[in-house]
């Protein structure tokens, strides 16, 4: 059975990160669910459309409220300041993230999300992490690397590190061989 991943997006989420994460996880054979947070929603709570940070509109598969009790092997939250703020303020998203951390399954956060979404709720206490430069003061234990792994928590700096971040998530879910296979498919020449 394929591993499952939940990618939670909100209005203002960074589309380059979200689409990179979705694309690479799918290439690796992960069953990805794109879920919409309704916090900060401008286009009606029934709509699955999400207005991303740079003007792109994505259509989610489902509302987060409809799958809140479903387990996932991986939960990922992209950045984008407004998106990270909306996820920070979404009680359901925070509950899903807390459940993921307490079940010791894989959690990924990139860009502003580690600082704004996770750290605000004390979810990085005692953990090493990284985030978009300029937000490091919000992290209890900041490391200025492009990707930081602390147990089952993987964090990354931003849009330019989204490929390396997602390949790291793939390695933790499926192993180095699948990571390399996906890297080869996309002609990725970065460090492995």
NUFI-14054 format. One line per 3 residues: number of its first residue (from 1); their letters; for each residue x, y, z of N, C-alpha, C, CB. Coordinates in nm, 2 decimals. Each point is the difference from the previous one (the first is absolute). Last residue first. Glycine has a CB too. Layout:
NUM	a	X Y Z X Y Z X Y Z X Y Z ~ ...
END
This chain:
192	xxx	2.26 1.52 -0.28 -0.08 -0.11 0.05 0.08 -0.07 0.11 -0.11 -0.03 -0.22 ~ 0.11 0.54 -0.06 0.06 -0.10 0.09 -0.10 -0.11 0.04 0.16 0.18 0.08 ~ -0.26 0.06 -0.55 0.04 0.05 0.13 0.06 -0.11 0.09 -0.17 0.17 -0.01
189	xxx	-0.03 -0.18 -0.45 0.15 -0.01 0.02 0.05 0.05 0.13 0.02 0.02 -0.25 ~ -0.50 -0.21 -0.03 0.05 0.08 0.11 0.15 -0.03 0.02 -0.23 -0.01 0.11 ~ -0.13 -0.14 -0.44 0.13 0.05 -0.04 0.06 0.09 0.11 -0.06 -0.01 -0.24
186	xxx	-0.35 -0.26 0.24 -0.02 0.14 -0.02 0.14 0.07 -0.03 -0.19 0.00 0.16 ~ 0.16 -0.47 -0.09 -0.12 0.03 -0.09 0.00 0.15 -0.03 -0.13 -0.20 0.09 ~ 0.44 0.03 0.23 0.04 -0.03 -0.14 -0.11 0.04 -0.10 0.15 -0.18 0.09
183	xxx	-0.24 0.21 0.37 0.10 0.10 -0.03 0.04 -0.01 -0.15 0.08 0.00 0.24 ~ -0.36 -0.34 -0.06 -0.07 0.13 -0.02 0.09 0.11 -0.04 -0.17 -0.07 0.16 ~ 0.37 -0.34 -0.04 -0.08 -0.02 -0.12 -0.08 0.13 -0.04 -0.02 -0.25 0.06
180	xxx	0.26 0.24 0.35 0.09 0.01 -0.12 -0.08 -0.01 -0.13 0.19 -0.09 0.14 ~ -0.42 0.01 0.26 0.04 0.14 0.00 0.09 0.02 -0.13 -0.01 0.02 0.25 ~ -0.11 -0.45 -0.15 -0.11 0.07 -0.06 0.03 0.15 -0.01 -0.16 -0.17 0.09
177	xxx	0.48 -0.10 0.12 -0.01 -0.04 -0.14 -0.12 0.07 -0.07 0.09 -0.23 0.07 ~ 0.00 0.29 0.41 0.09 0.07 -0.09 -0.02 -0.04 -0.15 0.16 0.01 0.19 ~ -0.58 -0.06 0.16 0.14 -0.04 -0.01 0.08 0.08 -0.11 -0.08 -0.22 0.08
174	xxx	-0.40 0.27 0.10 0.02 -0.11 -0.10 0.14 -0.05 -0.02 -0.20 0.09 -0.11 ~ 0.04 0.28 0.42 -0.12 -0.09 -0.02 0.04 -0.13 -0.07 -0.14 0.21 -0.01 ~ 0.47 0.12 0.08 -0.05 -0.04 0.14 -0.12 -0.09 -0.02 0.09 0.21 0.10
171	xxx	0.09 -0.01 -0.49 0.10 -0.10 0.06 -0.05 -0.05 0.13 0.18 0.12 -0.11 ~ -0.44 0.21 -0.09 -0.01 -0.12 -0.07 0.10 -0.11 0.05 -0.07 0.13 -0.20 ~ 0.09 0.31 0.37 -0.12 -0.06 0.05 -0.02 -0.14 -0.07 -0.10 0.23 0.04
168	xxx	0.45 0.03 -0.20 0.03 -0.04 0.14 -0.12 -0.07 0.06 0.17 0.18 0.03 ~ -0.22 0.03 -0.44 0.08 -0.12 -0.02 0.04 -0.06 0.14 0.09 0.09 -0.22 ~ -0.31 0.32 0.22 -0.09 -0.11 -0.04 0.07 -0.13 -0.02 -0.15 0.17 -0.10
165	xxx	0.41 0.22 0.19 -0.09 -0.03 0.11 -0.09 -0.12 -0.03 0.00 0.24 0.06 ~ 0.27 -0.06 -0.40 0.08 -0.08 0.10 -0.08 -0.04 0.12 0.20 0.13 -0.08 ~ -0.42 0.14 -0.24 0.03 -0.13 -0.06 0.08 -0.08 0.10 0.01 0.10 -0.23
162	xxx	-0.12 0.34 0.35 -0.12 -0.09 0.00 0.03 -0.13 -0.06 -0.14 0.19 -0.01 ~ 0.40 0.24 0.08 0.05 -0.13 0.07 -0.11 -0.11 -0.01 0.15 0.14 0.15 ~ -0.21 0.31 -0.32 0.12 -0.05 -0.06 0.05 -0.13 0.06 0.05 0.23 -0.06
159	xxx	-0.43 0.00 0.25 -0.03 -0.04 -0.13 0.12 -0.07 -0.07 -0.17 0.18 -0.02 ~ 0.24 -0.16 0.54 -0.09 0.08 -0.09 -0.01 -0.06 -0.14 0.05 0.20 0.13 ~ 0.17 -0.38 0.31 0.01 0.15 0.00 -0.10 0.07 -0.09 0.23 -0.03 0.05
156	xxx	-0.28 -0.46 0.24 0.08 0.06 -0.11 -0.02 0.15 -0.01 -0.02 -0.22 -0.12 ~ -0.07 -0.28 0.45 -0.03 0.14 -0.03 0.10 0.05 -0.11 -0.09 0.04 0.24 ~ -0.11 -0.52 0.03 0.08 0.05 -0.11 -0.04 0.14 -0.03 0.04 -0.23 -0.10
153	xxx	-0.10 -0.18 0.50 -0.04 0.13 -0.04 0.11 0.05 -0.11 -0.11 0.05 0.23 ~ 0.11 -0.46 0.04 -0.10 -0.01 -0.10 -0.05 0.13 -0.05 -0.07 -0.21 0.10 ~ 0.54 0.20 0.12 -0.09 -0.11 0.01 -0.10 -0.01 -0.11 0.02 0.02 0.25
150	xxx	0.21 0.36 -0.33 0.01 -0.02 0.15 -0.10 -0.12 0.03 0.07 0.25 0.05 ~ 0.19 0.03 -0.50 -0.08 -0.12 0.05 0.02 -0.01 0.15 0.02 -0.12 -0.23 ~ 0.03 0.53 -0.18 0.04 -0.05 0.13 -0.09 -0.12 0.04 0.08 0.23 0.07
147	xxx	0.09 0.10 -0.52 -0.09 -0.10 0.05 0.06 -0.05 0.13 -0.08 -0.07 -0.23 ~ 0.29 0.43 0.04 -0.11 0.00 -0.09 -0.11 -0.10 0.04 0.16 0.07 -0.18 ~ 0.15 0.17 0.56 0.02 -0.09 -0.11 -0.12 0.00 -0.09 0.16 -0.14 0.14
144	xxx	-0.04 0.38 0.31 -0.01 0.07 -0.13 0.03 -0.09 -0.12 0.06 0.20 0.12 ~ -0.28 -0.27 0.39 0.12 -0.04 -0.08 -0.02 0.06 -0.14 0.04 -0.22 0.14 ~ -0.28 0.28 0.40 0.01 0.02 -0.15 0.13 -0.04 -0.05 -0.15 0.19 0.02
141	xxx	-0.18 -0.24 0.41 0.13 -0.05 -0.03 0.02 0.01 -0.16 0.00 -0.16 0.21 ~ -0.39 0.35 -0.02 0.07 -0.02 0.13 0.15 -0.05 -0.03 -0.22 -0.06 0.11 ~ -0.08 0.38 -0.44 0.03 -0.14 0.02 0.08 -0.02 0.13 0.00 -0.04 -0.25
138	xxx	-0.13 0.47 0.06 -0.12 -0.07 0.05 0.03 -0.15 0.04 -0.14 0.16 -0.13 ~ 0.46 0.13 -0.08 -0.01 0.04 0.14 -0.12 -0.07 0.06 0.10 0.22 -0.05 ~ 0.00 -0.25 -0.43 0.07 -0.09 0.09 -0.02 0.03 0.15 0.17 -0.03 -0.18
135	xxx	-0.32 0.24 -0.26 -0.10 -0.05 0.10 0.07 -0.08 0.11 -0.17 0.00 -0.18 ~ 0.41 0.18 -0.19 -0.07 0.12 0.06 -0.10 -0.04 0.10 0.04 0.12 -0.21 ~ 0.10 -0.46 -0.18 0.09 0.10 0.07 -0.08 0.12 0.04 0.19 -0.09 -0.13
132	xxx	-0.44 -0.38 0.10 0.04 0.11 -0.09 0.09 0.10 0.07 -0.22 -0.04 -0.13 ~ 0.25 -0.42 0.36 -0.12 0.07 -0.06 0.05 0.10 -0.09 -0.14 -0.04 0.20 ~ 0.28 -0.43 0.15 0.04 0.12 -0.08 -0.13 0.06 -0.06 0.23 -0.11 -0.06
129	xxx	-0.08 -0.23 0.52 -0.08 0.03 -0.12 0.07 0.11 -0.08 -0.21 -0.08 0.11 ~ 0.22 -0.27 0.36 0.08 0.08 -0.09 -0.08 0.01 -0.13 0.22 -0.07 0.11 ~ -0.42 0.00 0.41 0.02 -0.06 -0.13 0.09 0.10 -0.08 -0.22 -0.13 0.00
126	xxx	0.01 0.20 0.44 0.10 -0.11 0.01 0.04 -0.06 -0.13 -0.10 -0.05 0.22 ~ -0.33 0.31 -0.26 0.08 0.01 0.13 0.08 -0.13 0.01 -0.18 0.14 0.11 ~ -0.14 -0.01 -0.46 0.14 -0.02 -0.03 0.08 0.00 0.13 -0.03 0.11 -0.23
123	xxx	-0.45 -0.04 0.21 0.03 -0.13 -0.06 0.14 -0.02 -0.04 -0.23 0.01 -0.08 ~ -0.04 0.37 0.29 0.09 -0.07 0.08 0.04 -0.14 -0.06 -0.09 0.12 0.19 ~ -0.19 0.24 -0.39 -0.07 -0.10 0.09 0.09 -0.08 0.08 -0.18 0.00 -0.17
120	xxx	0.36 0.32 -0.14 -0.10 0.07 0.08 -0.08 -0.09 0.09 -0.02 0.16 -0.19 ~ 0.33 -0.34 -0.12 0.06 0.05 0.12 -0.10 0.08 0.08 0.21 0.02 -0.12 ~ -0.35 -0.21 -0.30 0.04 -0.10 0.10 0.05 0.06 0.13 0.06 -0.15 -0.18
117	xxx	-0.21 0.43 -0.20 -0.11 -0.10 0.04 0.05 -0.09 0.11 -0.07 0.00 -0.24 ~ 0.37 0.35 0.09 -0.14 0.06 0.03 -0.10 -0.11 0.04 0.05 0.18 -0.17 ~ 0.41 -0.30 0.07 0.00 0.11 0.09 -0.14 0.04 0.04 0.22 0.07 -0.09
114	xxx	-0.16 -0.42 -0.23 0.06 -0.04 0.12 -0.01 0.11 0.11 0.16 -0.15 -0.13 ~ -0.32 0.26 -0.32 -0.08 -0.09 0.08 0.06 -0.05 0.13 -0.10 -0.07 -0.21 ~ 0.29 0.35 -0.16 -0.05 0.07 0.12 -0.08 -0.10 0.09 -0.01 0.21 -0.13
111	xxx	0.30 -0.47 -0.19 -0.01 0.15 -0.02 -0.04 0.06 0.13 -0.06 -0.03 -0.24 ~ -0.06 -0.48 0.22 0.09 0.07 -0.08 -0.03 0.15 0.00 0.04 -0.20 -0.14 ~ -0.14 -0.34 0.38 -0.04 0.14 -0.01 0.11 0.08 -0.06 -0.14 -0.02 0.21
108	xxx	-0.04 -0.53 -0.09 0.09 0.09 -0.07 -0.06 0.14 0.00 0.08 -0.18 -0.14 ~ -0.11 -0.34 0.40 -0.06 0.13 -0.01 0.11 0.09 -0.08 -0.15 -0.03 0.21 ~ 0.04 -0.54 -0.06 0.08 0.11 -0.07 -0.08 0.13 -0.02 0.13 -0.18 -0.11
105	xxx	-0.23 -0.16 0.53 0.01 -0.02 -0.15 0.06 0.13 -0.06 -0.20 -0.16 0.00 ~ 0.07 0.05 0.48 0.14 -0.02 -0.05 0.01 -0.04 -0.14 0.06 -0.07 0.23 ~ -0.44 0.21 0.06 0.00 -0.13 -0.05 0.14 -0.04 -0.06 -0.24 0.02 -0.05
102	xxx	0.15 0.42 0.21 -0.01 -0.10 0.12 0.00 -0.14 -0.05 -0.13 0.18 0.12 ~ 0.15 0.17 -0.45 0.12 0.00 0.09 -0.01 -0.10 0.11 0.04 0.24 -0.06 ~ -0.41 -0.18 -0.22 0.11 -0.06 -0.08 0.12 -0.01 0.09 -0.10 0.10 -0.21
99	xxx	-0.27 0.12 0.39 -0.02 -0.15 0.00 0.11 -0.06 -0.08 -0.24 0.03 0.01 ~ 0.25 0.44 0.00 0.03 -0.06 0.14 -0.02 -0.15 0.00 -0.08 0.21 0.10 ~ -0.05 0.01 -0.50 0.15 0.01 0.02 0.04 -0.06 0.14 0.01 0.20 -0.15
96	xxx	-0.47 -0.15 0.06 0.05 -0.10 -0.09 0.16 -0.01 0.02 -0.19 0.04 -0.17 ~ -0.04 0.30 0.39 -0.03 -0.13 0.06 0.06 -0.11 -0.08 -0.21 0.09 0.09 ~ 0.24 0.34 -0.26 0.09 -0.01 0.12 -0.02 -0.14 0.07 0.00 0.25 0.03
93	xxx	-0.29 -0.13 -0.38 0.14 -0.03 -0.06 0.09 -0.02 0.12 -0.05 0.14 -0.20 ~ -0.39 -0.02 0.31 0.01 -0.14 -0.06 0.14 -0.03 -0.05 -0.24 0.02 -0.06 ~ 0.15 0.42 0.22 -0.01 -0.10 0.11 0.02 -0.14 -0.05 -0.15 0.16 0.14
90	xxx	0.32 0.30 -0.36 -0.10 -0.11 -0.03 0.01 -0.10 0.11 0.02 0.05 -0.25 ~ 0.28 0.34 0.20 -0.13 0.03 0.06 -0.11 -0.10 -0.02 0.06 0.23 -0.03 ~ 0.38 -0.28 -0.16 0.02 0.02 0.15 -0.13 0.03 0.07 0.22 0.09 -0.05
87	xxx	-0.22 -0.11 -0.42 0.01 -0.14 0.06 0.02 0.01 0.15 0.09 -0.09 -0.22 ~ -0.10 0.49 -0.02 -0.13 -0.06 0.00 0.00 -0.14 0.06 -0.05 0.13 -0.21 ~ 0.46 0.10 0.16 -0.09 0.06 0.11 -0.13 -0.06 0.00 0.12 0.22 -0.03
84	xxx	0.17 -0.36 -0.31 0.05 -0.05 0.13 -0.09 0.06 0.12 0.24 -0.03 -0.10 ~ -0.32 0.19 -0.34 -0.05 -0.14 0.02 0.04 -0.05 0.13 0.02 -0.03 -0.25 ~ 0.14 0.46 0.14 -0.15 0.00 0.03 -0.05 -0.14 0.02 -0.02 0.21 -0.13
81	xxx	0.48 -0.17 0.02 -0.03 0.06 0.13 -0.15 -0.01 0.03 0.20 0.15 -0.03 ~ 0.07 -0.50 -0.25 -0.07 0.11 -0.04 -0.05 0.06 0.13 -0.07 -0.10 -0.23 ~ 0.21 -0.43 0.17 0.01 0.14 0.06 -0.08 0.10 -0.07 0.23 -0.06 0.07
78	xxx	-0.33 -0.49 -0.01 0.09 0.09 -0.07 0.00 0.14 0.07 -0.05 -0.12 -0.22 ~ -0.04 -0.40 0.41 -0.05 0.13 -0.01 0.09 0.10 -0.07 -0.13 -0.04 0.21 ~ 0.01 -0.53 -0.13 0.09 0.10 -0.04 -0.07 0.13 -0.01 0.14 -0.16 -0.13
75	xxx	-0.15 -0.39 0.33 -0.08 0.12 -0.01 0.10 0.11 -0.03 -0.18 -0.07 0.16 ~ 0.17 -0.51 -0.18 0.07 0.13 -0.01 -0.10 0.11 -0.01 0.19 -0.11 -0.11 ~ -0.34 -0.33 0.16 0.14 -0.03 0.03 0.09 0.13 0.00 -0.03 -0.22 -0.11
72	xxx	-0.51 0.20 0.25 0.09 0.01 -0.12 0.14 -0.04 0.05 -0.14 0.19 -0.10 ~ -0.42 -0.24 0.27 0.14 0.00 0.02 0.08 0.01 -0.13 -0.04 -0.14 0.21 ~ -0.46 0.35 -0.06 0.06 -0.10 -0.09 0.15 0.00 0.03 -0.18 0.03 -0.18
69	xxx	-0.17 0.27 0.36 0.03 -0.12 0.08 0.07 -0.11 -0.08 -0.19 0.05 0.14 ~ 0.06 0.37 -0.34 0.08 0.04 0.13 0.03 -0.13 0.08 -0.11 0.22 0.00 ~ -0.13 -0.11 -0.44 0.10 -0.11 0.01 0.08 0.02 0.13 0.01 -0.03 -0.25
66	xxx	-0.35 0.34 0.10 -0.06 -0.13 -0.04 0.09 -0.12 0.02 -0.13 0.13 -0.17 ~ 0.25 0.34 0.25 -0.10 -0.04 0.10 -0.05 -0.14 -0.03 -0.06 0.24 0.04 ~ 0.35 0.00 -0.35 0.07 -0.07 0.12 -0.10 -0.05 0.10 0.19 0.16 -0.04
63	xxx	-0.33 -0.13 -0.47 0.01 0.09 0.11 0.07 -0.07 0.11 -0.21 0.13 -0.07 ~ 0.31 -0.27 -0.44 -0.10 -0.02 0.11 0.02 0.11 0.10 0.00 -0.25 -0.03 ~ 0.25 0.22 -0.38 -0.08 -0.12 -0.02 -0.11 0.00 0.10 0.20 -0.12 -0.08
60	xxx	0.01 0.58 -0.12 0.03 -0.10 0.10 -0.09 -0.12 -0.04 0.07 0.16 0.18 ~ 0.12 0.24 -0.50 -0.12 -0.06 0.05 0.04 -0.12 0.09 -0.13 0.07 -0.21 ~ 0.37 0.43 0.07 0.00 -0.15 0.00 -0.13 -0.05 0.05 0.25 0.00 0.04
57	xxx	-0.03 0.48 -0.26 -0.11 -0.06 0.07 0.02 -0.15 -0.01 -0.16 0.20 -0.04 ~ 0.52 0.25 0.02 -0.05 -0.12 -0.06 -0.12 -0.05 0.08 0.23 -0.06 -0.09 ~ 0.04 0.45 0.21 -0.11 0.02 -0.09 -0.06 -0.13 -0.07 0.10 0.22 -0.04
54	xxx	0.25 -0.17 0.40 0.05 0.07 -0.12 -0.11 0.01 -0.11 0.23 -0.07 0.05 ~ -0.30 -0.16 0.38 0.07 0.12 0.03 0.04 0.09 -0.12 0.09 -0.13 0.19 ~ -0.53 -0.20 -0.22 0.13 -0.02 0.05 0.08 0.14 0.01 0.00 -0.23 -0.10
51	xxx	-0.53 0.04 0.12 0.08 0.11 -0.06 0.14 -0.01 0.06 -0.21 0.14 -0.03 ~ -0.17 -0.54 -0.03 0.09 0.07 0.09 0.08 0.10 -0.07 0.01 -0.20 0.14 ~ -0.49 -0.14 -0.19 0.10 0.09 -0.06 0.08 0.07 0.11 -0.14 0.03 -0.21
48	xxx	-0.25 -0.32 0.25 0.12 -0.07 0.02 0.12 0.09 -0.06 -0.12 -0.23 0.00 ~ -0.40 0.37 0.21 0.09 -0.01 -0.11 0.13 -0.08 0.04 -0.09 0.22 -0.10 ~ -0.26 -0.10 0.40 -0.03 -0.12 -0.07 0.09 -0.02 -0.12 -0.24 0.03 0.06
45	xxx	0.25 0.36 0.24 0.05 -0.12 0.07 -0.03 -0.13 -0.08 -0.03 0.12 0.21 ~ 0.12 0.38 -0.42 -0.10 -0.08 0.05 0.05 -0.13 0.06 -0.15 0.09 -0.17 ~ 0.44 0.26 0.00 -0.08 -0.05 -0.11 -0.11 -0.10 0.05 0.19 0.05 -0.16
42	xxx	0.17 0.15 0.43 -0.07 0.12 -0.06 -0.11 -0.05 -0.10 0.21 0.14 0.03 ~ 0.08 -0.33 0.43 -0.06 -0.03 -0.12 -0.08 0.12 -0.06 -0.01 -0.24 0.07 ~ 0.27 0.15 0.36 0.05 0.10 -0.10 -0.06 -0.02 -0.14 0.20 0.02 0.13
39	xxx	-0.23 -0.44 0.13 0.04 0.12 0.07 0.05 0.10 -0.10 0.05 -0.13 0.22 ~ -0.17 -0.33 -0.32 -0.10 0.10 -0.03 0.03 0.13 0.08 -0.17 -0.17 -0.04 ~ 0.48 -0.25 -0.17 -0.04 0.06 0.12 -0.10 0.11 -0.03 0.22 -0.05 0.11
36	xxx	-0.09 -0.40 -0.41 -0.02 0.15 0.01 -0.04 0.03 0.14 -0.06 0.02 -0.24 ~ 0.35 -0.45 -0.01 -0.11 0.04 0.08 0.00 0.15 0.02 0.00 -0.22 0.12 ~ 0.20 -0.21 -0.43 0.01 0.14 0.01 -0.12 0.05 0.07 0.14 0.02 -0.21
33	xxx	0.12 -0.51 0.18 -0.12 0.07 0.01 0.03 0.14 0.02 -0.12 -0.21 0.10 ~ 0.40 -0.24 -0.31 0.00 0.13 0.06 -0.14 0.06 0.00 0.23 0.04 -0.08 ~ 0.08 -0.52 0.05 -0.14 0.04 -0.02 -0.02 0.14 0.07 -0.08 -0.25 -0.02
30	xxx	0.55 0.04 -0.19 -0.07 0.03 0.12 -0.15 0.05 -0.04 0.22 0.07 0.12 ~ 0.17 -0.19 -0.41 -0.11 -0.10 0.02 -0.08 0.02 0.13 0.14 -0.15 -0.12 ~ 0.22 0.43 -0.11 0.05 -0.11 0.09 -0.10 -0.11 0.03 0.16 0.17 0.10
27	xxx	-0.28 0.23 -0.35 0.10 -0.08 -0.08 0.05 -0.12 0.08 0.06 0.22 -0.12 ~ -0.34 0.08 0.36 -0.07 -0.08 -0.10 0.09 -0.08 -0.09 -0.18 0.17 0.01 ~ 0.38 0.14 0.28 -0.06 -0.11 0.08 -0.08 -0.10 -0.09 -0.01 0.15 0.20
24	xxx	0.18 0.25 -0.40 0.10 -0.10 0.03 -0.05 -0.12 0.09 0.17 0.19 -0.02 ~ -0.47 0.17 -0.10 0.05 -0.07 -0.12 0.10 -0.10 0.04 -0.04 0.21 -0.13 ~ -0.14 0.06 0.48 -0.10 -0.09 -0.06 0.06 -0.08 -0.12 -0.18 0.16 0.08
21	xxx	0.46 0.17 0.11 -0.03 -0.10 0.10 -0.09 -0.11 -0.06 0.04 0.16 0.19 ~ 0.02 0.23 -0.44 0.12 -0.08 0.00 -0.02 -0.12 0.09 0.14 0.20 -0.05 ~ -0.48 0.13 0.05 0.00 -0.08 -0.12 0.13 -0.09 -0.02 -0.14 0.18 -0.11
18	xxx	0.10 0.11 0.49 -0.11 -0.10 0.00 0.00 -0.08 -0.13 -0.13 0.16 0.14 ~ 0.45 0.19 -0.10 0.03 -0.10 0.10 -0.11 -0.11 -0.01 0.11 0.16 0.15 ~ -0.17 0.22 -0.42 0.12 -0.08 -0.04 0.03 -0.11 0.09 0.09 0.21 -0.11
15	xxx	-0.45 0.09 0.23 -0.03 -0.10 -0.11 0.12 -0.08 -0.05 -0.18 0.15 -0.06 ~ 0.06 0.09 0.55 0.10 0.01 -0.11 -0.02 -0.11 -0.10 0.16 0.11 0.15 ~ -0.56 0.10 0.17 0.11 -0.10 0.00 0.08 0.02 -0.12 -0.14 -0.17 0.13
12	xxx	-0.27 0.41 -0.03 0.13 0.06 0.03 0.11 -0.09 0.01 -0.12 0.17 0.12 ~ -0.36 -0.36 -0.03 0.03 0.13 -0.08 0.13 0.06 0.05 -0.26 0.03 -0.03 ~ 0.27 -0.53 0.12 -0.09 0.11 0.04 0.02 0.11 -0.09 0.00 -0.07 0.24
9	xxx	0.13 -0.50 -0.18 0.02 0.13 -0.06 -0.11 0.09 0.05 0.12 -0.09 -0.20 ~ 0.13 -0.42 0.30 -0.10 0.09 0.04 0.04 0.14 -0.06 -0.05 -0.13 0.21 ~ 0.15 -0.41 -0.30 0.06 0.13 -0.03 -0.11 0.10 0.03 0.16 -0.09 -0.18
6	xxx	-0.06 -0.46 0.29 -0.09 0.11 0.00 0.07 0.13 -0.01 -0.15 -0.13 0.15 ~ 0.25 -0.43 -0.27 0.04 0.13 0.04 -0.11 0.10 -0.01 0.23 -0.05 -0.08 ~ -0.10 -0.53 0.08 -0.09 0.11 -0.02 0.06 0.13 0.05 -0.19 -0.16 0.02
3	xxx	0.39 -0.34 -0.23 -0.01 0.09 0.11 -0.10 0.11 -0.03 0.23 -0.06 0.08 ~ -0.30 -0.42 -0.32 0.08 0.13 -0.01 -0.01 0.08 0.13 -0.04 0.00 -0.25 ~ 0.00 -0.55 0.21 -0.08 0.12 0.00 0.09 0.13 0.00 -0.19 -0.13 0.12
END
